[in-house]
Amino acid sequence: MKKLFLFLVAFFAFCNIMVAQDNEADTAMESMHFLVPDYDFLARQTADKSSPYYYPTLVKRFLAADTTLGLEELHCLYYGSVVQEGYDPYGHPAYESEVRELLNKENVSKKEAKKALKILDKAMKEYPTEPKVYLYRHYANSVLYGDKSDQARDDAFRYVMLIQVIGASGDGDAVESAFHVAIPWHAYSFMNYYGFSMTSQSLVNDNGQSFDMYEIKDNKYGVEKIYFNITPSFNYLNKMFTLDDDDDTDNEPAERIDINVGTKVVVKLKESRGTYLMTVVDKQPFNDTLQLGANSDLFPGDGEENTIIFYCARAEGGKIFLVMKSFCKEMLSYDSFFRLEGSADFVSTSNDGIFSKVVGTEIWSDPIATIRVSNLRPMK
């Protein structure tokens, strides 16, 4: 892996390592030769109007394709997104499906490219640190103005700078030197940039931090595994899944529930016109790795009547498991869907139903981010 990033060393040599102008200078960002994000530092600096790393200013310069932006400023732009209000690593941009429909074809017309750019102009402002926005823009601008145009060049600049910021955060060889990503699916943009294809994905937890470990297909660099630090995303889940006694938002009966990978959910059922509405009564992160046929210890022998416990988590070999146990008297059918990482769309998938007081397991090999359970009903 280190050989792959030797070309970055020359780039970094021309960049000044960030030195804060007060007592905050002694931060993790100066450690070793990696620019490792210090989120406490970033929270202070990106909110300080007098700081060179004030977030709105960095965004404005980046969107203007300001080539004088240094690595330290780009670092604060990308990782500073984690500490901004509205950060949501699991909220998938709504623009993508429409843009993909316009551009994902053999011959894209200038009219279609222009329509896509109108959508992407708005997306760029809403998601300034999303690499895929600039890939789409680069292609659309290439169709309209040519791949050597200023417009296409600016998008290439933005995309490459985001990739290089991630590359500056580690070498990916181990959890201790993992690349840091603000959002888990940015790992795919990073790997695609270097032509890597994964064979499996696993969640690794180490010293209170969370990592995605990808096993890589044979490649000219001899890279076998790459580690990405996704701790901010799991911290977000911890915060999101901490139930407030005064907040009953999650306790509204619903026809469907969405279960993110790395989550335990307990639902209470209420009959409604021949189907069941589900009320979430408990939701919390679950970061363990599951094993086929070895999950019965996750469940009580006898639970509360008319409840179902779900675990959605990664398993050995990079697979995704949805493991469940029902404490209802009757067998249940349901409709299931999954959403892949980096996608906003849900895709229908089959299931075997839910049996009373039996541990059931559904298994997928896809890089799934969320499982949707809906239309729960008695099995006929």
Residue pairs with C-beta under 8 A, 6 or more apart in sequence:
1 171
1 172
1 173
1 221
1 223
1 226
2 171
2 173
3 221
4 194
4 221
4 223
5 167
5 171
8 164
8 167
8 168
11 71
11 164
12 33
12 71
12 168
15 70
15 71
15 72
16 70
16 72
17 29
17 30
17 35
17 72
18 27
18 29
18 30
18 35
18 72
18 75
18 76
19 25
19 30
20 27
20 41
20 45
24 41
24 44
24 45
27 38
27 41
28 36
28 37
28 38
28 41
29 35
29 36
29 37
29 38
29 41
29 72
29 75
34 168
34 169
34 170
34 171
34 177
35 71
35 72
35 75
35 165
35 168
35 169
36 169
36 170
36 180
37 75
37 79
37 82
37 169
37 180
39 79
39 82
39 83
39 232
42 53
42 76
42 79
42 80
42 82
42 83
43 83
44 51
45 51
45 53
45 54
45 76
45 80
46 53
46 54
46 55
46 58
46 76
46 80
46 83
46 84
47 54
47 55
48 54
52 73
53 72
53 73
53 76
53 80
55 76
55 77
55 80
55 84
58 69
58 73
58 76
58 77
58 80
59 77
59 128
61 68
61 69
61 73
62 69
62 74
62 77
62 128
62 158
62 161
63 124
63 125
63 128
65 154
65 157
65 158
67 157
69 77
69 161
71 164
71 165
71 168
74 161
74 162
74 164
74 165
75 165
75 168
75 169
77 128
77 129
77 165
78 129
78 162
78 165
78 166
78 182
79 165
79 180
79 182
81 87
81 128
81 129
81 182
82 182
82 232
87 232
87 236
88 236
89 182
89 183
89 184
89 232
89 233
89 236
90 233
90 236
90 237
90 260
90 369
90 370
92 339
92 342
92 343
92 344
93 123
93 126
93 127
93 130
93 133
93 344
94 344
95 119
95 120
95 122
95 123
95 133
96 132
96 343
96 344
97 344
97 345
98 119
99 116
99 119
99 120
99 123
99 136
100 136
102 108
102 112
102 113
102 115
102 116
102 119
103 112
103 113
103 116
103 136
103 139
103 140
108 139
108 140
108 143
109 143
110 143
110 144
112 143
113 139
113 140
113 141
113 143
113 144
114 140
114 144
116 136
116 140
117 137
117 140
117 141
117 144
120 133
120 136
120 137
120 140
123 130
123 133
124 133
124 134
124 137
127 133
129 162
129 182
130 183
131 159
131 162
131 163
131 186
131 189
132 189
132 342
134 155
134 156
134 158
134 159
134 162
135 155
135 159
135 189
137 155
138 147
138 152
138 155
138 156
138 159
141 149
141 151
141 152
141 155
142 149
142 152
144 151
145 151
145 152
146 152
162 186
162 189
163 189
163 190
163 193
166 179
166 180
166 181
166 186
166 190
167 179
167 190
169 179
169 180
169 229
170 177
170 178
170 179
170 180
170 227
170 229
171 177
171 179
172 178
172 179
172 223
172 226
172 227
172 228
173 225
173 227
174 227
175 204
175 206
175 209
175 211
175 227
175 229
177 227
178 211
178 227
178 228
178 229
179 187
179 190
179 226
179 227
179 228
179 229
180 228
180 229
181 187
181 190
181 228
181 229
181 230
182 232
183 233
184 212
184 228
184 230
184 233
184 341
184 369
185 341
185 342
185 369
187 212
187 214
187 226
187 228
187 230
188 341
188 342
190 228
191 197
191 198
191 214
191 216
191 226
195 219
196 214
196 216
196 217
196 219
196 223
196 226
197 216
197 217
198 214
198 215
198 216
198 217
198 318
199 215
199 216
199 217
199 318
200 214
200 215
200 317
200 318
201 212
201 213
201 214
201 215
201 314
201 318
201 367
202 212
202 213
202 215
202 289
202 314
202 316
202 317
202 318
203 210
203 211
203 212
203 213
203 262
203 287
203 289
203 313
203 314
204 210
204 211
204 212
204 213
204 227
205 211
205 287
209 229
209 231
210 229
210 230
210 231
210 233
210 234
210 287
211 227
211 228
211 229
211 230
211 231
212 227
212 228
212 230
213 225
213 226
213 227
213 228
214 225
214 226
214 228
215 224
215 225
215 318
216 223
216 224
216 225
216 226
234 262
234 285
234 287
237 260
237 262
237 263
237 285
238 285
241 263
241 283
241 284
241 285
243 250
243 282
243 283
250 280
250 283
251 279
251 280
251 281
252 279
253 270
253 272
253 277
253 278
253 279
254 277
254 278
254 279
255 275
255 277
255 278
255 374
255 375
255 376
256 278
256 372
256 373
256 374
256 375
257 265
257 267
257 278
257 280
257 372
257 373
257 374
258 370
258 371
258 372
259 265
259 310
259 312
259 322
259 370
259 371
259 372
259 373
260 312
260 369
260 370
261 312
261 313
261 314
261 320
261 368
261 369
261 370
261 371
262 285
262 286
262 287
262 312
262 313
262 314
263 283
263 284
263 285
263 286
263 310
263 311
263 312
263 313
264 282
264 283
264 284
264 285
264 286
264 309
264 310
264 311
265 280
265 282
265 283
265 309
265 310
265 312
266 280
266 281
266 282
266 283
266 307
266 308
266 309
266 310
267 278
267 279
267 280
267 281
267 307
267 308
267 310
268 278
268 279
268 281
268 304
268 306
268 307
269 276
269 277
269 278
269 279
269 306
269 307
269 308
269 328
269 376
270 276
270 277
270 278
270 279
270 306
271 277
274 377
274 378
275 375
275 376
275 377
276 332
276 376
276 377
278 308
278 373
278 376
281 307
286 311
286 312
286 313
287 313
288 313
289 313
289 314
289 315
289 316
290 311
290 313
290 314
290 315
290 316
290 321
290 323
291 315
291 316
292 315
292 321
292 361
292 363
295 311
295 321
295 323
295 359
295 361
296 359
298 309
298 311
298 323
299 309
299 325
299 359
302 327
302 357
303 309
303 325
303 327
304 327
305 327
305 328
305 329
306 327
306 328
307 326
307 327
307 328
308 324
308 325
308 326
308 327
308 328
308 354
309 324
309 325
310 322
310 323
310 324
310 373
311 321
311 322
311 323
311 324
312 320
312 321
312 322
312 323
312 371
313 320
313 321
313 323
314 320
314 321
315 321
315 363
318 365
318 367
319 363
319 364
319 365
320 338
320 363
320 364
320 365
320 366
320 368
320 371
321 361
321 362
321 363
322 336
322 361
322 362
322 371
323 359
323 360
323 361
324 354
324 359
324 360
324 361
325 357
325 358
325 359
325 360
326 332
326 354
326 355
326 356
326 357
326 358
326 360
327 356
327 357
328 354
328 356
329 356
330 356
330 378
330 379
331 353
331 354
331 355
331 356
331 378
331 379
332 353
332 354
332 376
332 377
332 378
332 379
333 353
333 354
333 376
333 377
333 378
333 379
333 380
334 351
334 353
334 354
334 373
334 374
334 375
334 376
334 377
335 348
335 373
335 374
335 375
336 348
336 349
336 350
336 351
336 362
336 371
336 372
336 373
336 374
337 346
337 347
337 348
337 349
337 371
337 372
337 374
338 346
338 347
338 349
338 364
338 366
338 368
338 370
338 371
338 372
339 345
339 346
339 347
339 368
339 369
339 370
339 372
340 347
340 366
340 367
340 368
340 369
341 367
341 368
341 369
342 369
343 369
346 370
346 372
349 364
351 362
352 360
352 362
353 360
353 379
354 360
362 371
